[in-house]
Amino acid sequence: MLTFLLRATHGHGLFHAARVFTLVAITGFSINSFAGSDHDHHDEQEAEKLTINSPNQHDHDDDHGDEENHVDTHQDHDGENHGEDKHDHDEDSHDHNESVRISEAVAQQFNITTAKVTAGTIAQSDRLYGKVVNDATQISHIGARFDGTIMQVNVNIGDTVKKGQALARIESNQSLHPYIVKAPFAGMITDRHANPGELTQDQPLFTLFNDAILWAEFKIFPQQMRKVKAGQTLIIDNETFTIAHIIPSPNDAPYNIARVRLDNHDHGWSAGIVLKADVMTQEKMVPVRVVNQAIHTLEGKRVVFIKQGNRYLAKPITLGLQDNEYSEILAGVESGEEVVVTNSYLIKADFEKSGAEHVH
């Protein structure tokens, strides 16, 4: 370029050279601008090629087809035409039926599973709090039948004894004949106040305790009293028990006490342990129910995701009774429809990412 300018200057003078330089500069600027534009367009095409087809990518044209590892968000409009005459219609007159398209391969990859809606039981419950206590009938403070002198002691604290086993031998002050103090039931000696040569006096000689049976006592407050009854099922740590009876609280406290018998032959319970439990207060058979994990909130509405082929629709629902596992569906879903029950949050995320504004 510089050589060209020098020749122009030599042949035609400075004025003509200036004109040539200006023309060259304008032409060069245009070429560079066109090249820069083409380069930017090329970069955009390369960026599109490098974009990973994530499960949240949206499909706006059915002609694109399903691609493996590709989840499409697609808005179906009944009678929709991409012509300008259709866009002139009032938006409210369109029948929006938004869905997410997921291939079977992708659904399996992300463990998105469904289950058919069926009838079932809804069991409502109330939470109760209490603690484990000893069985009063299995604690015995053993004393001497007649005052006398302790001649022999056969057991110590911590010993396990059988029913009828001899614990001590006492010589009566009245008859001067010895007699045997026996265990009234099987259990463990937890306390001892007897030594040979001592007088029995008016005190317990031994404390015998059997923890094979314990009780759980739960407080029932006024708002629960009409619902919680004896005989109802109660769940503690995933184990099922039955309320044996309900008694008034001591000292006129403002609650009742529900008592539950605990089999403790394996010594898995101990007095004083704090417990929480759920008591089944209402049980009802309903025609349509779904698991709670299938229910989501989308655009302020409760919805479930229904599978139709390789499309998943968001259907608003009306809820009825609920328990810790299931919810009754009063409207929105019919028995037999396939509802997403596992990893449904992935479909919700795809709907939210699509920027959809209509859920029907």
Contacts in CASP RR format, 6 or more apart in sequence:
PFRMAT RR
TARGET T0000
AUTHOR 0000-0000-0000
METHOD contacts of the structure
MODEL  1
MLTFLLRATHGHGLFHAARVFTLVAITGFSINSFAGSDHDHHDEQEAEKL
TINSPNQHDHDDDHGDEENHVDTHQDHDGENHGEDKHDHDEDSHDHNESV
RISEAVAQQFNITTAKVTAGTIAQSDRLYGKVVNDATQISHIGARFDGTI
MQVNVNIGDTVKKGQALARIESNQSLHPYIVKAPFAGMITDRHANPGELT
QDQPLFTLFNDAILWAEFKIFPQQMRKVKAGQTLIIDNETFTIAHIIPSP
NDAPYNIARVRLDNHDHGWSAGIVLKADVMTQEKMVPVRVVNQAIHTLEG
KRVVFIKQGNRYLAKPITLGLQDNEYSEILAGVESGEEVVVTNSYLIKAD
FEKSGAEHVH
1 24 0 8 1.000
4 20 0 8 1.000
4 24 0 8 1.000
5 17 0 8 1.000
5 20 0 8 1.000
5 21 0 8 1.000
5 24 0 8 1.000
8 16 0 8 1.000
8 17 0 8 1.000
8 20 0 8 1.000
9 16 0 8 1.000
9 17 0 8 1.000
53 67 0 8 1.000
53 69 0 8 1.000
53 70 0 8 1.000
54 71 0 8 1.000
55 69 0 8 1.000
55 70 0 8 1.000
55 71 0 8 1.000
55 102 0 8 1.000
55 106 0 8 1.000
55 110 0 8 1.000
55 346 0 8 1.000
55 350 0 8 1.000
56 71 0 8 1.000
56 73 0 8 1.000
56 349 0 8 1.000
56 350 0 8 1.000
56 353 0 8 1.000
56 354 0 8 1.000
57 70 0 8 1.000
57 71 0 8 1.000
57 72 0 8 1.000
57 73 0 8 1.000
58 72 0 8 1.000
58 73 0 8 1.000
58 74 0 8 1.000
58 353 0 8 1.000
58 354 0 8 1.000
59 65 0 8 1.000
59 72 0 8 1.000
59 73 0 8 1.000
59 74 0 8 1.000
59 101 0 8 1.000
60 74 0 8 1.000
62 74 0 8 1.000
64 72 0 8 1.000
66 72 0 8 1.000
66 101 0 8 1.000
66 103 0 8 1.000
66 310 0 8 1.000
67 103 0 8 1.000
68 103 0 8 1.000
68 105 0 8 1.000
68 106 0 8 1.000
69 103 0 8 1.000
69 105 0 8 1.000
69 106 0 8 1.000
69 109 0 8 1.000
70 103 0 8 1.000
70 106 0 8 1.000
71 100 0 8 1.000
71 101 0 8 1.000
71 102 0 8 1.000
71 103 0 8 1.000
71 106 0 8 1.000
71 350 0 8 1.000
72 100 0 8 1.000
72 101 0 8 1.000
72 102 0 8 1.000
73 98 0 8 1.000
73 99 0 8 1.000
73 100 0 8 1.000
73 101 0 8 1.000
73 350 0 8 1.000
73 351 0 8 1.000
73 353 0 8 1.000
73 354 0 8 1.000
73 356 0 8 1.000
74 98 0 8 1.000
74 99 0 8 1.000
74 100 0 8 1.000
74 101 0 8 1.000
74 311 0 8 1.000
75 96 0 8 1.000
75 97 0 8 1.000
75 98 0 8 1.000
75 99 0 8 1.000
75 354 0 8 1.000
75 356 0 8 1.000
76 96 0 8 1.000
76 97 0 8 1.000
76 98 0 8 1.000
76 99 0 8 1.000
77 94 0 8 1.000
77 95 0 8 1.000
77 96 0 8 1.000
77 97 0 8 1.000
78 94 0 8 1.000
78 95 0 8 1.000
78 97 0 8 1.000
79 86 0 8 1.000
80 86 0 8 1.000
80 94 0 8 1.000
96 358 0 8 1.000
96 360 0 8 1.000
97 313 0 8 1.000
97 360 0 8 1.000
98 313 0 8 1.000
98 314 0 8 1.000
98 351 0 8 1.000
98 354 0 8 1.000
98 356 0 8 1.000
98 358 0 8 1.000
98 359 0 8 1.000
98 360 0 8 1.000
99 308 0 8 1.000
99 311 0 8 1.000
99 312 0 8 1.000
99 313 0 8 1.000
99 314 0 8 1.000
100 305 0 8 1.000
100 311 0 8 1.000
100 312 0 8 1.000
100 347 0 8 1.000
100 350 0 8 1.000
100 351 0 8 1.000
100 354 0 8 1.000
101 310 0 8 1.000
101 311 0 8 1.000
101 312 0 8 1.000
102 112 0 8 1.000
102 310 0 8 1.000
102 311 0 8 1.000
102 312 0 8 1.000
102 347 0 8 1.000
103 310 0 8 1.000
104 310 0 8 1.000
106 112 0 8 1.000
107 113 0 8 1.000
110 343 0 8 1.000
110 346 0 8 1.000
111 342 0 8 1.000
111 343 0 8 1.000
112 340 0 8 1.000
112 342 0 8 1.000
112 343 0 8 1.000
112 344 0 8 1.000
112 346 0 8 1.000
112 347 0 8 1.000
113 340 0 8 1.000
113 341 0 8 1.000
113 342 0 8 1.000
113 343 0 8 1.000
114 307 0 8 1.000
114 338 0 8 1.000
114 339 0 8 1.000
114 340 0 8 1.000
114 341 0 8 1.000
115 291 0 8 1.000
115 338 0 8 1.000
115 339 0 8 1.000
115 341 0 8 1.000
116 335 0 8 1.000
116 336 0 8 1.000
116 337 0 8 1.000
116 338 0 8 1.000
116 339 0 8 1.000
117 288 0 8 1.000
117 289 0 8 1.000
117 290 0 8 1.000
117 329 0 8 1.000
117 333 0 8 1.000
117 334 0 8 1.000
117 335 0 8 1.000
117 336 0 8 1.000
117 337 0 8 1.000
117 338 0 8 1.000
117 339 0 8 1.000
118 288 0 8 1.000
118 289 0 8 1.000
118 335 0 8 1.000
118 336 0 8 1.000
119 285 0 8 1.000
119 286 0 8 1.000
119 287 0 8 1.000
119 288 0 8 1.000
119 289 0 8 1.000
119 335 0 8 1.000
120 285 0 8 1.000
120 286 0 8 1.000
120 289 0 8 1.000
120 326 0 8 1.000
121 283 0 8 1.000
121 284 0 8 1.000
121 285 0 8 1.000
121 286 0 8 1.000
121 326 0 8 1.000
122 282 0 8 1.000
122 283 0 8 1.000
122 284 0 8 1.000
122 286 0 8 1.000
122 289 0 8 1.000
122 321 0 8 1.000
122 322 0 8 1.000
122 323 0 8 1.000
122 326 0 8 1.000
122 327 0 8 1.000
122 328 0 8 1.000
123 280 0 8 1.000
123 282 0 8 1.000
123 283 0 8 1.000
123 323 0 8 1.000
124 280 0 8 1.000
124 281 0 8 1.000
124 282 0 8 1.000
124 283 0 8 1.000
124 321 0 8 1.000
124 322 0 8 1.000
124 323 0 8 1.000
125 235 0 8 1.000
125 278 0 8 1.000
125 279 0 8 1.000
125 280 0 8 1.000
125 281 0 8 1.000
125 323 0 8 1.000
125 324 0 8 1.000
126 224 0 8 1.000
126 227 0 8 1.000
126 228 0 8 1.000
126 278 0 8 1.000
126 279 0 8 1.000
126 281 0 8 1.000
127 276 0 8 1.000
127 277 0 8 1.000
127 278 0 8 1.000
128 218 0 8 1.000
128 219 0 8 1.000
128 220 0 8 1.000
128 224 0 8 1.000
128 228 0 8 1.000
128 234 0 8 1.000
128 258 0 8 1.000
128 276 0 8 1.000
128 277 0 8 1.000
128 278 0 8 1.000
128 279 0 8 1.000
129 218 0 8 1.000
129 219 0 8 1.000
129 274 0 8 1.000
129 275 0 8 1.000
129 276 0 8 1.000
129 277 0 8 1.000
130 216 0 8 1.000
130 217 0 8 1.000
130 218 0 8 1.000
130 219 0 8 1.000
130 274 0 8 1.000
130 275 0 8 1.000
130 276 0 8 1.000
130 277 0 8 1.000
131 216 0 8 1.000
131 217 0 8 1.000
131 272 0 8 1.000
131 273 0 8 1.000
131 274 0 8 1.000
131 275 0 8 1.000
132 214 0 8 1.000
132 215 0 8 1.000
132 216 0 8 1.000
132 217 0 8 1.000
132 262 0 8 1.000
132 269 0 8 1.000
132 270 0 8 1.000
132 271 0 8 1.000
132 272 0 8 1.000
132 273 0 8 1.000
132 275 0 8 1.000
133 214 0 8 1.000
133 215 0 8 1.000
133 216 0 8 1.000
133 217 0 8 1.000
133 271 0 8 1.000
133 272 0 8 1.000
134 209 0 8 1.000
134 211 0 8 1.000
134 214 0 8 1.000
134 215 0 8 1.000
134 271 0 8 1.000
135 210 0 8 1.000
135 213 0 8 1.000
135 214 0 8 1.000
135 215 0 8 1.000
138 185 0 8 1.000
138 187 0 8 1.000
138 209 0 8 1.000
138 210 0 8 1.000
138 211 0 8 1.000
138 212 0 8 1.000
138 213 0 8 1.000
139 207 0 8 1.000
139 208 0 8 1.000
139 209 0 8 1.000
139 210 0 8 1.000
140 184 0 8 1.000
140 185 0 8 1.000
140 207 0 8 1.000
140 208 0 8 1.000
140 209 0 8 1.000
141 204 0 8 1.000
141 206 0 8 1.000
141 207 0 8 1.000
142 167 0 8 1.000
142 181 0 8 1.000
142 183 0 8 1.000
142 184 0 8 1.000
142 204 0 8 1.000
142 205 0 8 1.000
142 206 0 8 1.000
142 207 0 8 1.000
142 208 0 8 1.000
143 181 0 8 1.000
143 200 0 8 1.000
143 203 0 8 1.000
143 204 0 8 1.000
143 205 0 8 1.000
143 206 0 8 1.000
144 170 0 8 1.000
144 181 0 8 1.000
144 200 0 8 1.000
144 205 0 8 1.000
145 179 0 8 1.000
145 181 0 8 1.000
146 170 0 8 1.000
146 172 0 8 1.000
146 173 0 8 1.000
146 174 0 8 1.000
146 175 0 8 1.000
146 179 0 8 1.000
147 172 0 8 1.000
147 173 0 8 1.000
147 174 0 8 1.000
147 199 0 8 1.000
147 200 0 8 1.000
147 201 0 8 1.000
147 202 0 8 1.000
148 170 0 8 1.000
148 171 0 8 1.000
148 172 0 8 1.000
148 173 0 8 1.000
148 199 0 8 1.000
148 200 0 8 1.000
149 170 0 8 1.000
149 171 0 8 1.000
149 173 0 8 1.000
149 197 0 8 1.000
149 198 0 8 1.000
149 199 0 8 1.000
149 200 0 8 1.000
150 168 0 8 1.000
150 169 0 8 1.000
150 170 0 8 1.000
150 194 0 8 1.000
150 195 0 8 1.000
150 196 0 8 1.000
150 197 0 8 1.000
150 198 0 8 1.000
150 199 0 8 1.000
150 200 0 8 1.000
150 205 0 8 1.000
151 168 0 8 1.000
151 169 0 8 1.000
151 170 0 8 1.000
151 171 0 8 1.000
151 178 0 8 1.000
151 196 0 8 1.000
151 197 0 8 1.000
152 168 0 8 1.000
152 169 0 8 1.000
152 196 0 8 1.000
153 167 0 8 1.000
153 168 0 8 1.000
153 192 0 8 1.000
153 194 0 8 1.000
153 195 0 8 1.000
153 196 0 8 1.000
154 165 0 8 1.000
154 166 0 8 1.000
154 167 0 8 1.000
154 168 0 8 1.000
154 169 0 8 1.000
155 161 0 8 1.000
155 165 0 8 1.000
155 167 0 8 1.000
155 168 0 8 1.000
155 189 0 8 1.000
155 192 0 8 1.000
155 206 0 8 1.000
156 189 0 8 1.000
156 192 0 8 1.000
157 189 0 8 1.000
157 190 0 8 1.000
157 191 0 8 1.000
157 192 0 8 1.000
158 188 0 8 1.000
158 189 0 8 1.000
158 190 0 8 1.000
159 188 0 8 1.000
159 189 0 8 1.000
160 186 0 8 1.000
160 187 0 8 1.000
160 188 0 8 1.000
160 189 0 8 1.000
161 167 0 8 1.000
161 183 0 8 1.000
161 186 0 8 1.000
161 187 0 8 1.000
161 188 0 8 1.000
161 189 0 8 1.000
161 208 0 8 1.000
162 183 0 8 1.000
162 186 0 8 1.000
163 183 0 8 1.000
163 184 0 8 1.000
163 185 0 8 1.000
163 186 0 8 1.000
164 182 0 8 1.000
164 183 0 8 1.000
164 184 0 8 1.000
165 182 0 8 1.000
165 183 0 8 1.000
166 180 0 8 1.000
166 181 0 8 1.000
166 182 0 8 1.000
167 180 0 8 1.000
167 181 0 8 1.000
167 182 0 8 1.000
167 183 0 8 1.000
167 189 0 8 1.000
167 205 0 8 1.000
167 206 0 8 1.000
168 180 0 8 1.000
168 181 0 8 1.000
168 194 0 8 1.000
168 205 0 8 1.000
168 206 0 8 1.000
169 178 0 8 1.000
169 179 0 8 1.000
169 180 0 8 1.000
169 181 0 8 1.000
170 178 0 8 1.000
170 179 0 8 1.000
170 180 0 8 1.000
170 181 0 8 1.000
170 200 0 8 1.000
171 177 0 8 1.000
171 178 0 8 1.000
172 178 0 8 1.000
172 179 0 8 1.000
181 205 0 8 1.000
181 206 0 8 1.000
183 208 0 8 1.000
184 208 0 8 1.000
185 208 0 8 1.000
185 210 0 8 1.000
186 210 0 8 1.000
187 208 0 8 1.000
187 209 0 8 1.000
187 210 0 8 1.000
188 208 0 8 1.000
188 209 0 8 1.000
188 210 0 8 1.000
188 211 0 8 1.000
189 206 0 8 1.000
189 207 0 8 1.000
189 208 0 8 1.000
190 207 0 8 1.000
190 208 0 8 1.000
190 209 0 8 1.000
191 204 0 8 1.000
191 206 0 8 1.000
191 207 0 8 1.000
192 205 0 8 1.000
192 206 0 8 1.000
192 207 0 8 1.000
193 203 0 8 1.000
193 204 0 8 1.000
193 205 0 8 1.000
193 206 0 8 1.000
194 200 0 8 1.000
194 205 0 8 1.000
194 206 0 8 1.000
211 264 0 8 1.000
211 267 0 8 1.000
211 269 0 8 1.000
211 270 0 8 1.000
211 271 0 8 1.000
212 263 0 8 1.000
212 264 0 8 1.000
212 265 0 8 1.000
213 261 0 8 1.000
213 262 0 8 1.000
213 263 0 8 1.000
213 264 0 8 1.000
214 262 0 8 1.000
214 264 0 8 1.000
214 269 0 8 1.000
214 270 0 8 1.000
214 271 0 8 1.000
215 259 0 8 1.000
215 260 0 8 1.000
215 261 0 8 1.000
215 262 0 8 1.000
216 236 0 8 1.000
216 241 0 8 1.000
216 259 0 8 1.000
216 260 0 8 1.000
216 262 0 8 1.000
216 275 0 8 1.000
216 277 0 8 1.000
217 257 0 8 1.000
217 258 0 8 1.000
217 259 0 8 1.000
217 260 0 8 1.000
218 234 0 8 1.000
218 257 0 8 1.000
218 258 0 8 1.000
218 259 0 8 1.000
218 260 0 8 1.000
218 275 0 8 1.000
218 277 0 8 1.000
218 279 0 8 1.000
219 249 0 8 1.000
219 255 0 8 1.000
219 256 0 8 1.000
219 257 0 8 1.000
220 228 0 8 1.000
220 246 0 8 1.000
220 255 0 8 1.000
220 256 0 8 1.000
220 257 0 8 1.000
220 258 0 8 1.000
221 254 0 8 1.000
221 255 0 8 1.000
222 254 0 8 1.000
222 255 0 8 1.000
225 256 0 8 1.000
227 281 0 8 1.000
227 282 0 8 1.000
228 243 0 8 1.000
228 246 0 8 1.000
228 258 0 8 1.000
228 279 0 8 1.000
228 281 0 8 1.000
229 243 0 8 1.000
229 246 0 8 1.000
230 243 0 8 1.000
230 244 0 8 1.000
230 245 0 8 1.000
230 246 0 8 1.000
230 258 0 8 1.000
231 242 0 8 1.000
231 243 0 8 1.000
231 244 0 8 1.000
232 242 0 8 1.000
232 243 0 8 1.000
232 279 0 8 1.000
232 280 0 8 1.000
232 281 0 8 1.000
233 240 0 8 1.000
233 241 0 8 1.000
233 242 0 8 1.000
233 279 0 8 1.000
233 280 0 8 1.000
234 240 0 8 1.000
234 241 0 8 1.000
234 242 0 8 1.000
234 243 0 8 1.000
234 258 0 8 1.000
234 260 0 8 1.000
234 277 0 8 1.000
234 278 0 8 1.000
234 279 0 8 1.000
234 280 0 8 1.000
235 241 0 8 1.000
235 277 0 8 1.000
235 278 0 8 1.000
235 279 0 8 1.000
235 280 0 8 1.000
236 260 0 8 1.000
236 275 0 8 1.000
236 276 0 8 1.000
236 277 0 8 1.000
241 260 0 8 1.000
241 261 0 8 1.000
241 262 0 8 1.000
241 277 0 8 1.000
242 260 0 8 1.000
243 258 0 8 1.000
243 259 0 8 1.000
243 260 0 8 1.000
243 279 0 8 1.000
244 259 0 8 1.000
244 260 0 8 1.000
244 261 0 8 1.000
245 258 0 8 1.000
245 259 0 8 1.000
246 256 0 8 1.000
246 257 0 8 1.000
246 258 0 8 1.000
246 259 0 8 1.000
247 256 0 8 1.000
247 257 0 8 1.000
247 259 0 8 1.000
248 256 0 8 1.000
248 257 0 8 1.000
249 255 0 8 1.000
249 256 0 8 1.000
249 257 0 8 1.000
258 279 0 8 1.000
260 277 0 8 1.000
262 269 0 8 1.000
278 324 0 8 1.000
282 321 0 8 1.000
284 321 0 8 1.000
284 328 0 8 1.000
286 320 0 8 1.000
286 321 0 8 1.000
286 328 0 8 1.000
287 335 0 8 1.000
288 328 0 8 1.000
288 329 0 8 1.000
288 330 0 8 1.000
288 333 0 8 1.000
288 334 0 8 1.000
288 335 0 8 1.000
289 326 0 8 1.000
289 327 0 8 1.000
289 328 0 8 1.000
289 329 0 8 1.000
290 304 0 8 1.000
290 326 0 8 1.000
290 327 0 8 1.000
290 329 0 8 1.000
290 333 0 8 1.000
290 339 0 8 1.000
290 341 0 8 1.000
291 325 0 8 1.000
291 326 0 8 1.000
291 327 0 8 1.000
291 341 0 8 1.000
292 322 0 8 1.000
292 324 0 8 1.000
292 325 0 8 1.000
292 326 0 8 1.000
292 327 0 8 1.000
293 341 0 8 1.000
293 342 0 8 1.000
293 344 0 8 1.000
294 304 0 8 1.000
294 305 0 8 1.000
294 339 0 8 1.000
294 340 0 8 1.000
294 341 0 8 1.000
294 344 0 8 1.000
295 302 0 8 1.000
295 303 0 8 1.000
295 304 0 8 1.000
295 317 0 8 1.000
295 319 0 8 1.000
295 327 0 8 1.000
296 302 0 8 1.000
296 303 0 8 1.000
296 304 0 8 1.000
296 305 0 8 1.000
296 344 0 8 1.000
296 345 0 8 1.000
296 348 0 8 1.000
297 303 0 8 1.000
298 314 0 8 1.000
298 348 0 8 1.000
298 351 0 8 1.000
298 352 0 8 1.000
298 359 0 8 1.000
299 356 0 8 1.000
299 357 0 8 1.000
299 359 0 8 1.000
301 316 0 8 1.000
301 359 0 8 1.000
302 316 0 8 1.000
302 317 0 8 1.000
302 318 0 8 1.000
302 319 0 8 1.000
303 314 0 8 1.000
303 315 0 8 1.000
303 316 0 8 1.000
303 317 0 8 1.000
303 359 0 8 1.000
304 314 0 8 1.000
304 315 0 8 1.000
304 317 0 8 1.000
304 329 0 8 1.000
304 333 0 8 1.000
304 339 0 8 1.000
304 340 0 8 1.000
304 344 0 8 1.000
305 312 0 8 1.000
305 313 0 8 1.000
305 314 0 8 1.000
305 315 0 8 1.000
305 339 0 8 1.000
305 340 0 8 1.000
305 344 0 8 1.000
305 347 0 8 1.000
305 348 0 8 1.000
306 312 0 8 1.000
306 313 0 8 1.000
306 314 0 8 1.000
306 315 0 8 1.000
306 333 0 8 1.000
306 337 0 8 1.000
306 338 0 8 1.000
306 339 0 8 1.000
306 340 0 8 1.000
307 338 0 8 1.000
307 339 0 8 1.000
307 340 0 8 1.000
308 338 0 8 1.000
312 340 0 8 1.000
312 347 0 8 1.000
314 351 0 8 1.000
314 359 0 8 1.000
315 332 0 8 1.000
315 333 0 8 1.000
316 332 0 8 1.000
316 359 0 8 1.000
316 360 0 8 1.000
317 329 0 8 1.000
317 330 0 8 1.000
317 331 0 8 1.000
317 332 0 8 1.000
317 333 0 8 1.000
318 329 0 8 1.000
318 330 0 8 1.000
318 331 0 8 1.000
318 332 0 8 1.000
319 327 0 8 1.000
319 328 0 8 1.000
319 329 0 8 1.000
319 330 0 8 1.000
320 327 0 8 1.000
320 328 0 8 1.000
320 329 0 8 1.000
320 330 0 8 1.000
321 327 0 8 1.000
321 328 0 8 1.000
322 328 0 8 1.000
333 339 0 8 1.000
340 347 0 8 1.000
END
